[in-house]
Amino acid sequence: MWTHYEPVHAVTYFHPRARAAYEAAGLRGYWRGYFAGRAAPLGPTGPAPVIAACYSFAPHMVTRALPAVWQLATPDQALRSRLTGAVQALAELTYELPERHLAEAAELLEAAADSLGTGTDGLGTAGRVLGAANAALPRGEYPLARLWQAATTLREHRGDGHVAALVAADLDPVETLAWRVAVDMPPANLLGRGWSEQEWSQARERLADRGWLDADGKPTEHGRAKFQAVEDATDLAATRPWRALGAERTERLRELLDPIARAAHTVIPPDSPIGLPPLQS
């Protein structure tokens, strides 16, 4: 399900209309819009909670944007901009789909997200800071707004669980990125996270000391098994919405999301740091 709802959310990072909406609010420069958009559900926060929640970014990447962006746009303005841009992007990508298709997809995806609670009374968002903050936002008025917000709540909920699994495995942010590069991701995809070459090198050394990488920097079977446990814990922690929705409605939602996700993939670079795999035929 992640491979089907994550692309719906991800248009906010890659579609020109999404970036233009941030710029119209005064948030010029990619990272201003990025950090303002992700942090806005938390209110006019400083960098520390965002460094913790976003996890993989070097702290200076966040402090360069926060709290200065709130002098350019308030959190409410940032929220309106991110939703406006995402909806405009999705409208351009899904114009051939019938309204009833989008409305049904939004209804089912909202039902999955609603099973987590509102963020103020929901057990499903306990320990999920970004998931809870997004779950507490007002529901959109139109199907694409509802669809995008539900996808965003679910992806942040899942991301919070993934961070918890990484912390439990004692993998720090730069070690996590160094592991991904060793396994399956070109280094250039993750250089934008802001870590120095020395920090990358030290992270690789720590992974080698723990037996995750061999002398040539290649993943060991021990490392693969340990990280698979992280992935399994992430998946387990993300199952609540789908248990609540039930197998039949979850499969129906997957079918409805499939053409939307495929359209979204056309604007998501294959080398993006999200690491989205291609959808199966």
JOQUI-V912655 format. One record per residue. N is the residue number from 1. RES is the residue in one letter. SS is DSSP state (~ for helix, > for strand, _ for the rest). PHI is phi in whole degrees, -180 to 180 (999 if undefined). OMEGA is omega in whole degrees, -180 to 180 (999 if undefined). Layout:
BEGIN
n = (N | N)
res = (RES | RES)
ss = (SS | SS)
phi = (PHI | PHI)
omega = (OMEGA | OMEGA)
END
This chain:
BEGIN
n = (1 | 2 | 3 | 4 | 5 | 6 | 7 | 8 | 9 | 10 | 11 | 12 | 13 | 14 | 15 | 16 | 17 | 18 | 19 | 20 | 21 | 22 | 23 | 24 | 25 | 26 | 27 | 28 | 29 | 30 | 31 | 32 | 33 | 34 | 35 | 36 | 37 | 38 | 39 | 40 | 41 | 42 | 43 | 44 | 45 | 46 | 47 | 48 | 49 | 50 | 51 | 52 | 53 | 54 | 55 | 56 | 57 | 58 | 59 | 60 | 61 | 62 | 63 | 64 | 65 | 66 | 67 | 68 | 69 | 70 | 71 | 72 | 73 | 74 | 75 | 76 | 77 | 78 | 79 | 80 | 81 | 82 | 83 | 84 | 85 | 86 | 87 | 88 | 89 | 90 | 91 | 92 | 93 | 94 | 95 | 96 | 97 | 98 | 99 | 100 | 101 | 102 | 103 | 104 | 105 | 106 | 107 | 108 | 109 | 110 | 111 | 112 | 113 | 114 | 115 | 116 | 117 | 118 | 119 | 120 | 121 | 122 | 123 | 124 | 125 | 126 | 127 | 128 | 129 | 130 | 131 | 132 | 133 | 134 | 135 | 136 | 137 | 138 | 139 | 140 | 141 | 142 | 143 | 144 | 145 | 146 | 147 | 148 | 149 | 150 | 151 | 152 | 153 | 154 | 155 | 156 | 157 | 158 | 159 | 160 | 161 | 162 | 163 | 164 | 165 | 166 | 167 | 168 | 169 | 170 | 171 | 172 | 173 | 174 | 175 | 176 | 177 | 178 | 179 | 180 | 181 | 182 | 183 | 184 | 185 | 186 | 187 | 188 | 189 | 190 | 191 | 192 | 193 | 194 | 195 | 196 | 197 | 198 | 199 | 200 | 201 | 202 | 203 | 204 | 205 | 206 | 207 | 208 | 209 | 210 | 211 | 212 | 213 | 214 | 215 | 216 | 217 | 218 | 219 | 220 | 221 | 222 | 223 | 224 | 225 | 226 | 227 | 228 | 229 | 230 | 231 | 232 | 233 | 234 | 235 | 236 | 237 | 238 | 239 | 240 | 241 | 242 | 243 | 244 | 245 | 246 | 247 | 248 | 249 | 250 | 251 | 252 | 253 | 254 | 255 | 256 | 257 | 258 | 259 | 260 | 261 | 262 | 263 | 264 | 265 | 266 | 267 | 268 | 269 | 270 | 271 | 272 | 273 | 274 | 275 | 276 | 277 | 278 | 279 | 280 | 281)
res = (M | W | T | H | Y | E | P | V | H | A | V | T | Y | F | H | P | R | A | R | A | A | Y | E | A | A | G | L | R | G | Y | W | R | G | Y | F | A | G | R | A | A | P | L | G | P | T | G | P | A | P | V | I | A | A | C | Y | S | F | A | P | H | M | V | T | R | A | L | P | A | V | W | Q | L | A | T | P | D | Q | A | L | R | S | R | L | T | G | A | V | Q | A | L | A | E | L | T | Y | E | L | P | E | R | H | L | A | E | A | A | E | L | L | E | A | A | A | D | S | L | G | T | G | T | D | G | L | G | T | A | G | R | V | L | G | A | A | N | A | A | L | P | R | G | E | Y | P | L | A | R | L | W | Q | A | A | T | T | L | R | E | H | R | G | D | G | H | V | A | A | L | V | A | A | D | L | D | P | V | E | T | L | A | W | R | V | A | V | D | M | P | P | A | N | L | L | G | R | G | W | S | E | Q | E | W | S | Q | A | R | E | R | L | A | D | R | G | W | L | D | A | D | G | K | P | T | E | H | G | R | A | K | F | Q | A | V | E | D | A | T | D | L | A | A | T | R | P | W | R | A | L | G | A | E | R | T | E | R | L | R | E | L | L | D | P | I | A | R | A | A | H | T | V | I | P | P | D | S | P | I | G | L | P | P | L | Q | S)
ss = (_ | ~ | ~ | ~ | ~ | ~ | ~ | ~ | ~ | ~ | ~ | ~ | ~ | ~ | _ | ~ | ~ | ~ | ~ | ~ | ~ | ~ | ~ | ~ | _ | _ | _ | _ | _ | ~ | ~ | ~ | ~ | ~ | ~ | ~ | ~ | ~ | ~ | ~ | ~ | ~ | _ | _ | _ | _ | ~ | ~ | ~ | ~ | ~ | ~ | ~ | ~ | _ | _ | _ | _ | ~ | ~ | ~ | ~ | ~ | ~ | ~ | _ | _ | ~ | ~ | ~ | ~ | _ | _ | _ | ~ | ~ | ~ | ~ | ~ | ~ | ~ | ~ | ~ | ~ | ~ | ~ | ~ | ~ | ~ | ~ | ~ | ~ | ~ | _ | _ | _ | _ | _ | ~ | ~ | ~ | ~ | ~ | ~ | ~ | ~ | ~ | ~ | ~ | ~ | ~ | ~ | ~ | ~ | _ | _ | _ | _ | _ | _ | _ | _ | ~ | ~ | ~ | _ | _ | _ | ~ | ~ | ~ | ~ | ~ | ~ | ~ | _ | _ | _ | _ | _ | _ | _ | ~ | ~ | ~ | ~ | ~ | ~ | ~ | ~ | ~ | ~ | ~ | ~ | ~ | ~ | ~ | ~ | ~ | ~ | ~ | ~ | ~ | ~ | ~ | ~ | ~ | ~ | _ | _ | _ | _ | ~ | ~ | ~ | ~ | ~ | ~ | ~ | ~ | ~ | ~ | ~ | _ | _ | _ | ~ | ~ | ~ | ~ | ~ | ~ | ~ | _ | _ | _ | ~ | ~ | ~ | ~ | ~ | ~ | ~ | ~ | ~ | ~ | ~ | ~ | ~ | _ | _ | _ | > | _ | _ | _ | _ | _ | > | _ | ~ | ~ | ~ | ~ | ~ | ~ | ~ | ~ | ~ | ~ | ~ | ~ | ~ | ~ | ~ | ~ | ~ | _ | _ | ~ | ~ | ~ | ~ | ~ | ~ | _ | ~ | ~ | ~ | ~ | ~ | ~ | ~ | ~ | ~ | ~ | ~ | ~ | ~ | ~ | ~ | ~ | ~ | ~ | ~ | _ | _ | _ | _ | _ | _ | _ | _ | _ | _ | _ | _ | _ | _ | _ | _)
phi = (999 | -58 | -67 | -99 | -97 | -61 | -61 | -61 | -67 | -70 | -59 | -65 | -95 | -125 | -84 | -57 | -66 | -66 | -67 | -65 | -66 | -65 | -63 | -65 | -89 | 95 | -96 | -86 | 97 | -54 | -73 | -62 | -64 | -60 | -73 | -64 | -65 | -73 | -86 | -55 | -61 | -86 | 90 | -76 | -79 | -84 | -75 | -57 | -64 | -76 | -58 | -67 | -75 | -79 | 68 | -87 | -90 | -60 | -53 | -66 | -64 | -77 | -67 | -67 | -98 | -111 | -90 | -61 | -62 | -73 | -80 | -95 | -152 | -74 | -55 | -63 | -66 | -64 | -64 | -63 | -66 | -67 | -71 | -60 | -65 | -66 | -65 | -62 | -64 | -66 | -62 | -67 | -83 | -118 | -62 | -83 | -84 | -64 | -58 | -65 | -64 | -65 | -66 | -68 | -61 | -63 | -63 | -72 | -67 | -64 | -61 | -65 | -67 | -65 | -65 | -80 | 97 | -89 | 98 | -112 | -140 | -108 | -67 | -69 | -106 | -60 | 78 | -115 | -64 | -72 | -63 | -66 | -63 | -75 | -65 | -84 | -73 | -61 | -73 | -67 | -87 | -116 | -53 | -67 | -66 | -66 | -62 | -67 | -66 | -65 | -61 | -67 | -59 | -68 | -72 | -72 | -61 | -66 | -63 | -59 | -66 | -66 | -60 | -61 | -66 | -65 | -64 | -64 | -85 | 61 | -102 | -81 | -56 | -73 | -64 | -61 | -67 | -63 | -65 | -60 | -65 | -65 | -88 | -157 | -128 | -60 | -55 | -61 | -65 | -116 | -65 | -67 | -76 | 94 | -81 | -79 | -61 | -64 | -67 | -61 | -62 | -65 | -65 | -62 | -63 | -65 | -65 | -67 | -62 | -88 | 84 | -83 | -121 | -88 | -64 | -93 | 79 | -94 | -63 | -93 | -63 | -61 | -63 | -61 | -65 | -65 | -75 | -62 | -64 | -64 | -64 | -64 | -65 | -62 | -63 | -60 | -71 | -103 | -85 | -53 | -60 | -82 | -64 | -68 | -73 | 90 | -62 | -67 | -72 | -65 | -66 | -63 | -64 | -60 | -63 | -69 | -75 | -55 | -68 | -69 | -64 | -65 | -65 | -64 | -61 | -69 | -112 | -97 | -60 | -63 | -101 | -70 | -69 | -64 | 74 | -68 | -77 | -65 | -72 | -73 | -72)
omega = (178 | -178 | 179 | 180 | 178 | 178 | 178 | 178 | -166 | 176 | -179 | 180 | -167 | -177 | -179 | -180 | 178 | 179 | 179 | 179 | 176 | -179 | 179 | 178 | 180 | -178 | -179 | -174 | -172 | -172 | 174 | 179 | -178 | -176 | 176 | -179 | -179 | -177 | -173 | 178 | 179 | -175 | -176 | -174 | 171 | -172 | -170 | 179 | -178 | 173 | -180 | -174 | -179 | 163 | -168 | -179 | 172 | -175 | -177 | 176 | -178 | -177 | 175 | -178 | -175 | 3 | -172 | -177 | -178 | 171 | 180 | -180 | 177 | 175 | 178 | 178 | 178 | 178 | 178 | -179 | -178 | 179 | 179 | -179 | -180 | -180 | 178 | 178 | -179 | 178 | 179 | -175 | -172 | -173 | -179 | -179 | 179 | 179 | -178 | 177 | -179 | -179 | 180 | 178 | 179 | -178 | -179 | 179 | 175 | 179 | 177 | -180 | -179 | 180 | 179 | -173 | -174 | -173 | 177 | 180 | -174 | 176 | -177 | 179 | 179 | -179 | -176 | -171 | -179 | 176 | -180 | -179 | 179 | 179 | -177 | -179 | 178 | 179 | 179 | -176 | -174 | -174 | -178 | 176 | 179 | 180 | -177 | -178 | 178 | 178 | -180 | 177 | -178 | -179 | 177 | 175 | 179 | 179 | 176 | 179 | 178 | 177 | 179 | 179 | 177 | 179 | 180 | 177 | -180 | 174 | 178 | -174 | -176 | 173 | 179 | 180 | 179 | 177 | 180 | 178 | 180 | -175 | -167 | -174 | 178 | -179 | -177 | -179 | -172 | -180 | 179 | 178 | 168 | -179 | -179 | 178 | 178 | 179 | 175 | -178 | 180 | 178 | 178 | 178 | 179 | 178 | 177 | 179 | -180 | 178 | 179 | 179 | 177 | -176 | 179 | -180 | 180 | 180 | 174 | 176 | 177 | 180 | 180 | 179 | 180 | -178 | 175 | 176 | 176 | 180 | 180 | 178 | 177 | -179 | -180 | -178 | -178 | -172 | -173 | -178 | -175 | 171 | -179 | -178 | -179 | -173 | -175 | -180 | 177 | 178 | 177 | 178 | 178 | 179 | -179 | -179 | -172 | 180 | 178 | 180 | 179 | 176 | 179 | 180 | -178 | 178 | 178 | -178 | 179 | 180 | -180 | -180 | 177 | 178 | 179 | 175 | 176 | 178 | 178 | 179 | 999)
END
